[in-house]
C-alpha cells in the first residue's frame, strides 16, 4: 500500500499519541505488529516510526526476542525512511550507561550509529518538560521551524554520537547534547514531537513528506 507509514508496536512506547498525531496530519498509518512485515522487498510500508519510552536493556531484550532487532537493522541498512523517538533514538547506538554489562556481557544496542548513550551529570534527573532545541543548518526535520523552538522532553540519558556530523540538532541540560540525528533516510529525535504541539506536528509533517 503506497504511502503507508508503520508505527512499530513492540509492546511499549507512546503508540496512541503518535498515531493520533499522524491522524491529525492525514498521514495513512497502521501498527506494525510483526517483524516479518518489515522484510526486505515488502511493499506494505513506505516509512516506519519507532516510538518510545522505556529502559535500554529491557527494550533491547524485547527487540531481540521478538525478532524486531534484526528487522529494524535491515530496514535501516536498506535505506528506507525511519524515524526514532526518545528510546527510538537511543537504541540506534552501540551501548548505554542505563544498561551496564551483566556478568561480563555487554548489552548492545542496534549499533546503527557509532557512539554511546550517557547519563546526565546533574542531580536533577530526569529532564522533564519543554526545552529549547537548536537545529543545525540543512536539517530536513526542522525545515520551516523557528530557531530554538521548544519541544517536550522526558529522559535521564542522552546520545553521544562518535561523529559530530551525525548530530542535526542540540539541546542543553547541564551539558549541550545531541537531541536529533539525521543520516540519509534515517532520522531520530530525543524529544516527543507527538507531545510538542504545533511545531512537533510540523516536524512530523516534514519527516512524513520527505524522501
C-alpha positions, 0 to 999 in steps of 0.5 A: 500500500503506497504511502503507508507509514508503520508505527512499530508496536513492540509492546511499549512506547507512546503508540496512541499519541503518535498515531493520533498525531499522524491522524491529525496530519492525514498521514495513512498509518497502521501498527506494525505488529510483526517483524516479518512485515518489515522484510526486505522487498515488502511493499506494505510500508513506505516509512516506519516510526519507532516510538518510545519510552522505556529502559535500554536493556529491557527494550533491547531484550524485547527487540531481540526476542521478538525478532524486531532487532534484526528487522529494524537493522535491515530496514535501516541498512536498506535505506528506507525512511525511519524515524526514532523517538526518545528510546527510538533514538537511543537504541540506534547506538552501540551501548548505554550507561542505563544498561551496564554489562551483566556478568561480563556481557555487554548489552548492545544496542542496534549499533546503527550509529557509532557512539554511546548513550550517557547519563546526565551529570546533574542531580536533577534527573530526569529532564522533564518538560519543554526545552529549547532545541537548536537545529543545525543548518540543512536539517530536513526535520526542522525545515520551516521551524523557528530557531530554538523552538521548544519541544517536550522532553522526558529522559535521564540519558542522552546520545553521544554520537562518535561523529559530530556530523551525525548530530542535526540538532542540540539541546542543553541540560547541564551539558549541550547534547545531541537531541536529533540525528539525521543520516540519509533516510534515517532520522531520530529525535530525543524529544516527543514531537507527538507531545510538542504541539504545533511545531512537533506536528510540523516536524512530523509533517516534514519527516512524513513528506520527505524522501 
